[in-house]
Amino acid sequence: MSLRASRHASALRRIAKDLKELETEPLPLVAARPMDPAEPFRWHVNLRPCDGPLAGCVFHLVMDLPKDYPFTPPSIRFPTQHFPSFRHPNLFGDMICLDILQSFIIGQHQHDQKAGWSTAYTVQTVLLQLASFLFETEHVPQDHGGTYKGRMTPLLARKVREECEKFQCQECGHCFQQPLPPLLPLDLPAPLELIEPPIVPIVPRVPAVAMGEEKRQVLQSGDLVTAFVSKLHSKGFVVQLPNHSFNGWLPWSSALRGCQLALGQQIVAHVTGIQREWIWLQLVPRRSQQQLMELMRSAKPIQGLIVSIKSYGIFVDVGVTSPGLVHVSELDVDVAELEVKTLVQVRILEVDSPKGLKLTARGGPFHRPQPVKDQVRQDQDDQVHLQPQLWSHDLPGPAAETVLQLLPLGSLRQLARCSKTWKLPAEEAVSIYFDLKQLRCFHTKTAFDEADTLLGLGVAITEESTGKQHLTCNFDPLSREAFFDLQVSKGVWKQPIRYWIPLAICRSHFNRGLPKLLEVLSELGTGQVAEQTKSHGIGSSGRRMVHENQVAPASSVMTFAEWQAQREALFERQRRDRLAREERGLSLEQWQKEKAAAAKARAAAKEKAAAKAAAKAASGSESTAVRTLPLDQSAAMDVLTKLMNSQIVLLMKGDLHTSEKALAGYMAFHHTLLLLKSHYETFNDAIETKVRSFLQGEEMRRKDQVPNLGEFICLLSVSDEFSWDDLAVPILDETFDRGVLWLVKAFPRFATMNEVEERVEKTWETSRVSRQLLMFHAWFLHHIAHIRHHHATGECKKASCLLERYERTKGLPLQSTVTALQNACRQFHSLDTWQDFFQAIHVEMPQQAISPWLLRCARRSARKGYHRSRRQFMN
C-alpha cells in the first residue's frame, strides 16, 4: 500500500475516533458530526456561547477535513453571509485567523515551533478552542502579542440573535428550533454558597526539651550521658549528672589510659552499671566484635581516646584490644591541633582491614537513618501500596478490582478517604480512570489494548548550546503504525522524531514489542548514534562506542595517528557522497531527503522482518522465544539511562503538566529497565555487578568508569541488592569531587587547597543543578524504587517487587505520587541551607564539617585529574 493510500485509510479510522469522542463525551457548547455517511470528511458544526451578549445564539458552520487528516488541519469558514452583523477582530470575511487551524504561524519575523496545528489535536479540541476564541468579547489574544477588545455592541448582538433565529442550513436542515447536530441542554449550575470553615482549636505543643528531660530521669546500662567532674579521688572521679539526684562514678581503669580530667570539665560517658545511689560510668566501654560490626553498619558515632599521634594519623582506643587508626585524610583538623589522652568522636569504617581497625573522625558525610516514627508511617503506607490485595476472604483480588472499575469516580474518591485498607486500591482505580486515556497514540488515537496496537515513544537527538548532543524524549505515545507506516516524524509540539522505542505498559505489551525494543537499543547504543550522544569518552556502561567501519583502539586513550586515520576516513566518505550527489544532479537538500527516506525504508523493512520473526517464534513457546532473543547489555544500560536522565531535566524545570508527563516518562523507562532485568539473568547480573563495584572502591567511581553519575543512579533504581542508603555517601562524594571543576572555572582562586572562608558559600552557588538532581534521585529511590515492605519470608526492599504495581497501573504514576513529587520539587527549589539539602538526601553532615569536607573534595578532584590545582597551573 502506498503512503498516500495508508494515510487516507488512517484518516478514516481517525475520523471515527474523533466522532466517538464527541459522542461519549458530549459538551453543551459544541456539537459536530458528518451529516452524510457518504461524506465522512464534511462535518456540520454547532457552536453556542454560554454567557456574554451572545448567550443563547447557535452558530452553524461547515468543517472540511483533509484527505490526509490529521497531518493537515481542518478547514472551517465562518458563514459571514448568514451572520453579517457578527464582529470579531480576527475574522476577515469568512476566514478565521486562529493558529490551531494553520500548519504554521508567523508573528513579527519569528516562527513559533509550538504554535499552529498538531496531529495530537482532535475535532473536539478544535471546536472548544474555536468557541472560546470566537465568543471572547473583552480580551481577544493576538499572534503578535497583546489583546484586542471585541466590537459586539448591544445593537449588533440583538441583530446577530435575530439572524441566528432565521438561519436554516440547506444541506442538513438545521434551524434554531431544531439544531443539527443536536446540542445538549444548557444547564448552568447555581452559584455555590460560601461556607465558613470550622474553627479548629490549637493544641499547644509540649516543648522538646521538657520531653527530653523527662526521658533522662530513667537510665539503663549502655546509655550515653553528659556529666560534669565534681570531685577528684585517688581511685577515680565523682561526676554530677544533670536532672539526676544520683552521682556518677568514673573509676581509674585501663580505659582511661592516664587521661587527666579537671574539675568542672564536661564529659560524655557510657553507663556500665546502676546501684542504689551511684551510677557507674566509663569513657570508653569494652566492645565485642559483633558490636563493632553493628557500629560499622549503622555509621553511629562513638567516643574514643587518643593514645598516639603520628604524622600520618592518630591511633584511637574505642574499647578493643588494639587501637584503631584514623588516617590524616579522615580528619577534619590538622594532627598538630590534637593531643594525646583526649577524647575524640569517631566512626568505624572497617573492622578487619589489612591494617586492622580503620576509623574516621570526619564530621560527615554519613548516612542518616530515617526517624523511627517516620519510617513506621511510611512502612504502613508502602505496605498497602505494594500489596493492595488486602481484601476479605469473601471478596478476592480479581473480584475487588472488577468492583473498583465499575464504581463511579465520586464513589472511588469517597472510598479512598474512608478506609485505610481500600485507600490505595481505590486511588489506583481513580488514576486508571483518568490516566489510561494517555496510553493511546496521539496521532491515530488508538489505545494500547486495541487489537495488535503497539505503542512507543519518539526519540530525537538534541544539541545543546555547548555542542553536546543527547537523546531526548517527550512522553507522547506514538503507535508503530503511525511512525513506520504513516511516517509521522514530529511530536505533539512539532519536535522532530528520528527513532521509535516501544513502551512497556504491561507484560503482554512488553513481549509484543521486545523484538523492536532490542533492535532500537542496539541502534541507539552502538555506532555513530552512541558516539554522538556518549556521556564522556567511554559510555556509561563502561564500553567505548565505535563508529561504523572504525576499529576500536586497544588503549583507552586514542593516539594522534588513530585520530588522524579516523578523520581521513570521514573525509573520504564525505567525498564519495559528494561525487555521487553531483553525478545525479541533486541539491544538498534533495540528497539529504533521499538518504533520510532510504534510512526510514530500511528501518521499516527491519521492523517487518522482526515482527514476522517474532510471530513465528511465538507459535512455539512464547517465553522461550523471548528469553533467547539477543540483548546488547551495554547498549540497554546506556540508552535507557540516558532517556531516564532526559526526563529528569524536563521534570526539574517544567510546570505542573510538564512535570507530570516527565515523571510518567521516567517511570516508563524505569519499567522497561526492570522488565529487561527480570527477563535476562545475565543483564541482571551485569547491573548488580556495576553497582557493587561502585560501592567497593574509589577507583571504580572515576569518570573513566562512571562517566555520568545521573545515569548510574538510574541503574541503582533497578538494583535488588543495593539502595540509596548503601550508596548515598559515595555518590555524594563523587558528585562534589566532579563539581570542583565548575567551582574553579567560576572562581579560580579556589584552585588552592587552603582554607577559604567563601568556599562553602560559592560551592552552594555552583552546585545548584547537582543538588537538585541528587534530591530527586533520593526521593525516587526512597518513595518508589526501593520501598521497604514485607513478605512471608521477611523484610524486603527489592526494586523488582515494583513490577506487580506497574502491572496494575500500566506503568503510570498515581496522582498521589505526582502530587508528592511536585511538592518535593518545590521544596528542592526553595531550600537555602546545606542542612536542608543533606536532610533531603538522608545524609548526616554537621555544619562545622562542611568546609573540611569540601577541601577533601578539592584534593580528591586534583588527585583524580578532574581539575588542575594552583600549583599545577604554576608549573
RODREN-760486 format. One record per residue (C-alpha): residue in one letter; x, y, z. Coordinates in steps of 0.25 Angstrom, whole numbers, plus 5000, padded with zeros to 4 digits. Layout:
REM RODREN-760486
AXYZ
...
END
This chain:
REM RODREN-760486
M500050005000
S500550144996
L500850255007
R499650335001
A498650215002
S499150185016
R498950325021
H497550325015
A497150195021
S497750245034
A496950375033
L495650305032
R496050225045
R496450355052
I495150425048
A494350305054
K495150325067
D494850475068
L493450455065
K493350345076
E494050445086
L492950555083
E491850445085
T492450385098
E492850525104
P491750615099
L491850765102
P490750865103
L491450975096
V491950895083
A491350785074
A491850735061
R491750615052
P491750575037
M490250585033
D490450505021
P491050365023
A491650365009
E492350495012
P493150465025
F494150575022
R493050685022
W492550715036
H491450815041
V491750885054
N490850965064
L491551065074
R490851125085
P491351235095
C490951205110
D491051355114
G491251495109
P490451575100
L490251455090
A489751355100
G488751275094
C489151285080
V489451165072
F490551175060
H490451075049
L491751055042
V492350955032
M493650885034
D494450805023
L495450705028
P496650685018
K496850545012
D498150525020
Y497550575033
P498150595044
F499450635036
T498750755031
P497750835040
P496250845037
S495750965028
I494651045035
R493951165029
F493051265036
P491751285029
T491851435029
Q490751445018
H489751385028
F490251455040
P490651595035
S490551665048
F491551575055
R492851655058
H494251595063
P495651655062
N496151525055
L495051505046
F495351545031
G494151525023
D493951375024
M495351345028
I495651315043
C497051355047
L497351245058
D498651185060
I498151045063
L497551045049
Q498851075042
S500050985039
F501051095043
I500951225050
I501851355047
G501851465056
Q502751585056
H503851515048
Q503851395057
H503451255055
D502751195067
Q503151045066
K502051005076
A500951085070
G499951045059
W499350915056
S499750785063
T499350645059
A499050615074
Y497850715073
T496450655071
V495250715065
Q494750735080
T496050815083
V495850905070
L494350935073
L494650965088
Q495751065085
L494951125073
A493751145082
S494551215093
F495251295083
L494051345075
F493251385087
E494251455095
T493851595094
E494751675104
H496251625102
V496451555089
P497851495088
Q498751535076
D499851455070
H500851565071
G500551585086
G499551665093
T497951665092
Y496851745085
K495551785090
G494351725083
R493351815075
M492051745079
T491151855083
P489751825089
L489151875076
L489951775068
A489751665078
R488251675076
K488351675061
V489251545062
R488251485071
E487151505060
E488051455049
C488351325057
E486851305059
K486551325044
F487651235039
Q487351105032
C488451005026
Q488050965012
E488950835013
C488550775027
G487250855030
H487850915043
C487051025049
F486951105062
Q485751025067
Q486350885063
P487850895063
L488650795055
P489550735060
P488750745073
L489250815085
L489150775100
P488250855109
L489050975115
D488850955130
L489751055137
P489951015152
A489451115162
P490551195170
L491151115181
E490951175195
L492251215203
I492351125215
E493151185227
P494251075231
P494051025245
I494951075256
V496050975260
P496550995274
I498051005274
V498650905284
P499950955290
R501150865287
V502050815298
P503450865298
A504450765293
V505450805304
A504350775314
M504150635308
G505650605307
E505750645322
E504650555326
K505250435318
R506650455324
Q506150425338
V506250275335
L507550225331
Q507950085326
S509350015324
G509950055311
D509350195311
L510150315307
V510150425317
T510650565319
A511350595332
F512250695339
V513450655348
S513150705362
K514250635371
L515550575369
H515850445376
S517150355377
K516250235371
G515450315361
F514550435358
V513250475364
V512350535354
Q511050615354
L509850575344
P508950685341
N507450655344
H507850535353
S507950535368
F509050425368
N510550445366
G511350375355
W512650295358
L513750295347
P514750195353
W516250195349
S516450075339
S517150035327
A516050105319
L516550245324
R518050215320
G518550325328
C517450425323
Q517450555332
L516150615335
A515950755342
L514950805352
G513650855345
Q514050785332
Q512950735323
I513050595319
V512150495311
A512250355317
H511550215316
V510650155327
T511250025331
G510449995344
I509450055353
Q509450045368
R508450105379
E509250235380
W510250225369
I510350215354
W511650155349
L512250215336
Q513350185326
L513850275316
V514250165306
P513450035309
R513949905305
R513249855292
S513149725285
Q513449685270
Q511949675268
Q511749815274
L512849875265
M512149815253
E510849875256
L511450015259
M512150005245
R510849975238
S510050085245
A511150185244
K510850225258
P511850325265
I512550275277
Q513550335287
G514950295287
L516250325294
I517450375286
V518650285290
S519650325280
I519950435269
K520750415257
S521050495244
Y520050405236
G518950405246
I518550375260
F518250245268
V516950235276
D516450145287
V515050105285
G514949995295
V515649875288
T517049815290
S517749895279
P517450045276
G516950075262
L517650175252
V517050305248
H517750345235
V518050495233
S517050485221
E515950445231
L516250575240
D515550705239
V516650775247
D518150765246
V518850665254
A519650775261
E518450825267
L518150695275
E518650645288
V518950505294
K518050455305
T516850545300
L515450495295
V515050495281
Q513850455273
V514050355263
R513250255254
I513750115249
L514050095234
E514549955234
V514749855245
D515649755239
S516449835228
P517849795225
K518349895235
G517449865246
L516349955251
K516050065242
L515350195247
T514950335243
A514850455251
R514150535240
G512850605243
G512250555230
P511650525221
F511050395227
H509750325224
R508550385233
P507550275237
Q506150315235
P505450345249
V504650225254
K503350295255
D503450345240
Q503950205236
V502750135243
R501750235236
Q502450215222
D502450065224
Q500950055227
D500650135214
D501650065205
Q501249925210
V499849955205
H500450025193
L501249905188
Q500249795193
P498849855192
Q498149725192
L497649735206
W496249695203
S495349605211
H495249455209
D493849485203
L494449575192
P495749525186
G496649615178
P496149605164
A494649625168
A495049745176
E495849805164
T494549785156
V493649855166
L494649975167
Q494649985152
L493149995152
L492950095163
P492750245158
L493850345161
G493250405173
S493050275180
L494450235177
R494950365184
Q494050345196
L494550205198
A495950255197
R495650355209
C494850265218
S495650135218
K497150105220
T497049975214
W496450025202
K497150155201
L498250125191
P497450015183
A496350125181
E497450225178
E497950135167
A496650125161
V496450275161
S497750285154
I497450185144
Y496050245142
F496750375137
D498150335133
L497950215124
K497450315113
Q498850355112
L499250225107
R498750245093
C499550295080
F499450445080
H499350435064
T498350315061
K497750315075
T497750165076
A497950105090
F499050015095
D498049895097
E497349915084
A497549805074
D499049785072
T499449935074
L500849955079
L501150085086
G502450145087
L503150285089
G503850365079
V505350395082
A506150505076
I507650555077
T507650695082
E508950785082
E509150885094
S509851025092
T511150955096
G511050865084
K510850745093
Q509750645087
H508850565095
L507650475094
T506250535097
C504850485098
N503550545102
F502450455108
D501550465096
P501150315092
L501250285077
S500850155071
R501750075062
E500750095050
A500850245051
F502350245051
F502750135041
D501450135032
L500950275033
Q502350335034
V501950425046
S503250505048
K502850615058
G502350605072
V501150675078
W501950805079
K502550785066
Q503950735072
P504650645062
I504550495064
R505750415058
Y505550285065
W504450205072
I504550115084
P503350025090
L502750055103
A502649945114
I501249975119
C500949835123
R501649695121
S500849655109
H501049795102
F502549785106
N502649645100
R502049685087
G503049805086
L504249735091
P504849705077
K504749845073
L505249895086
L506549805085
E506749865071
V506550005075
L507449995087
S508549935079
E508350045068
L508450155079
G509450095087
T510550065077
G511150125065
Q511050275061
V509850305070
A510550255082
E511750335079
Q510950465077
T510250445090
K511250385099
S511350445113
H512850455113
G513950375106
I513450245110
G512050205110
S511250205123
S511350045123
G512850055122
R513050015108
R513650105097
M512650135086
V513150125072
H512750185058
E512350085047
N513550035040
Q514450085051
V515449995059
A515450025074
P516750055079
A517349955089
S517750065099
S516650155106
V517350275100
M517350305085
T518650335079
F518850445069
A519150345058
E517750275061
W517050415061
Q517650455048
A517250325041
Q515850345047
R515850485041
E516350435027
A515350325027
L514250425030
F514750525019
E514750405009
R513250365012
Q512850515010
R513650524997
R512950394991
D511550454995
R511850584989
L512250514976
A511050424976
R510150544978
E510850624967
E510750514957
R509150504959
G509050654959
L508350664972
S508450784982
L508950764996
E507550775002
Q507050674992
W508150574995
Q507850585010
K506450565008
E506750444999
K507650385009
A506650405021
A505550335012
A506450225009
A506850205024
K505450205028
A505050105018
R506250015023
A505650035037
A504249995033
A504749875026
K505549835038
E504349855046
K503449765038
A504549655037
A504649665053
A503149655054
K503049535045
A504149465053
A503449495066
A502149445061
K502849315056
A503549295069
A502249325077
S501549205070
G502549115078
S502749155093
E502649305095
S503449305108
T504549225101
A504549315089
V504649445097
R505849395106
T506649345095
L506649485087
P507949545088
L508149665097
D509249775095
Q509449795110
S510349915109
A509449985099
A508249955108
M508950015120
D509450135112
V508150175105
L507050145115
T507850225126
K508150345116
L506650345113
M506250345128
N507250455130
S506550545119
Q505250525127
I505950585140
V506350705132
L504950735128
L504350695142
M505250795149
K505050915140
G503550885136
D502250935140
L501250845147
H500750785134
T502150765129
S502650705142
E501450605142
K501850565127
A503350555131
L503050465143
A502150375135
G503350365124
Y504350345135
M503550235141
A503250175127
F504750155124
H504950105139
H503850005136
T504549955123
L505849945130
L505249865141
L504549765131
L505849745123
K506549715136
S505549615140
H505549555126
Y507049535125
E507849475136
T509249525131
F508649665129
N508249665144
D509649615148
A510349725140
I509549835146
E509749775160
T511249765158
K511349905153
V510649965165
R511449875174
S512849915168
F512450065170
L512250035185
Q513549955187
G514550055183
E514850195179
E515550155166
M514250095161
R513550235163
R514450315154
K513950375141
D514650275132
Q513850165139
V512550245142
P512450365132
N511150405137
L510650395151
G509250425148
E509150305138
F509850215148
I508750255159
C507750215149
L508350075149
L508350075164
S506850095163
V506649955158
S507649885167
D507149775177
E508349775185
F508649925188
S507850045191
W508150195193
D508450165207
D509650085203
L510250185193
A509750315197
V511150365203
P512050305191
I511050375181
L511050505189
D512650505190
E512850475175
T511750575171
F512550685179
D513850635174
R513450665160
G512750795164
V514150855168
L514450875153
W513150975152
L513551045165
V514951065160
K514451115146
A513551215153
F514551255164
P515951225160
R516451265174
F515851135179
A516851045172
T517751065184
M517650955195
N517651055206
E516451085215
V515651205209
E514451255216
E513651275204
R513751135199
V512551075205
E511651195200
K512251195186
T512151045185
W510651055189
E510451155177
T511151065166
S510550935171
R509050965169
V508750875158
S509550755164
R508850775177
Q507450775171
L507750645163
L508250575176
M507050615183
F506150565172
H506850425172
A506850415187
W505350445187
F505050345175
L505850235181
H505250245195
H503850265191
I503650185178
A504850095174
H505250035188
I504050045197
R504249965209
H503149855210
H502949715216
H502749575210
A502549445217
T504049425217
G504349555224
E504649705221
C504949735206
K505449865198
K505549795184
A505249885172
S504749765165
C503549765174
L503049895168
L502749815155
E501449765161
R500949905164
Y501449955150
E500549835144
R499349885151
T499550035148
K500150005134
G501350075138
L500750215141
P500950285154
L499850305163
Q499250445165
S499750445179
T501150415174
V501050525165
T500650625175
A501650575185
L502750595175
Q502250735171
N502250775186
A503650715187
C504150785175
R503650915180
Q504450895193
F505650855185
H505650995178
S505351065191
L506451005200
D507451115204
T508351045214
W509350925214
Q508650855225
D507350855217
F508050795206
F508750685214
Q507450655221
A506750635207
I507750535202
H507750455216
V509250495219
E509750545233
M510750665232
P510950755243
Q511150905239
Q512550915244
A512950785236
I512450845222
S513750935220
P514750815223
W513950725214
L513950825202
L515450835204
R515550685203
C514750685191
A515650785185
R516850695188
R516250575182
S515850655170
A517250695167
R517750555170
K516750495160
G517150595150
Y515750665149
H516350795151
R517750865152
S518150915165
R518851055166
R520150985168
Q519950915155
F519551045148
M520851105152
N521750985148
END
